[in-house]
């Protein structure tokens, strides 16, 4: 199972995570997020990230020009569109980079929305629905994943922690390829708890 660590804001964290088997590092380019990264990242840290770790930029209802500029400036490998971007917006970038579309899950019917984006993204990320954009730190009922029947692979997000990871290991959905973690592995917004992430890897290897 792949691991995406989201909300990275400093080079120290980048350097601590590189030796681990991280699949993706997520950088949030949404100015209302407490983990907004623009202006905080040191280019040296980005340059140290090896090719096998994908640099993923997270955007919320950004303009096309803004996404294009950040994609080029930070040499991102993929973008995660976490807002109300229409399929046409996703499709614009599909041939330029890897596109991950976040689908907010309220109940089992929420997976119907994924059908609208099936042809315009490469991956889905299923996160718990909230009133505001961004993570809630809460998990939705993972039994609802049985309602997802498309062929597109997905990441699972929302409230994943050391305490509930055993439940994730019991999920047998064939399209689940990885998990996305953030707030449950922090000491403060943007400050990752490296020891907790190491413990997560230990659980993943069991």
PyMOL commands that set and color helices and strands:
alter all, ss='L'
color gray80, all
select helices_A, chain A and resi 11-18+43-47+64-73+87-94+108-117+142-147+165-169+183-185+194-205
alter helices_A, ss='H'
color red, helices_A
select strands_A, chain A and resi 2-6+24-28+54-59+78-81+98-105+123-128+154-156+176-181+186-188+191-192
alter strands_A, ss='S'
color yellow, strands_A
deselect
rebuild
show_as cartoon
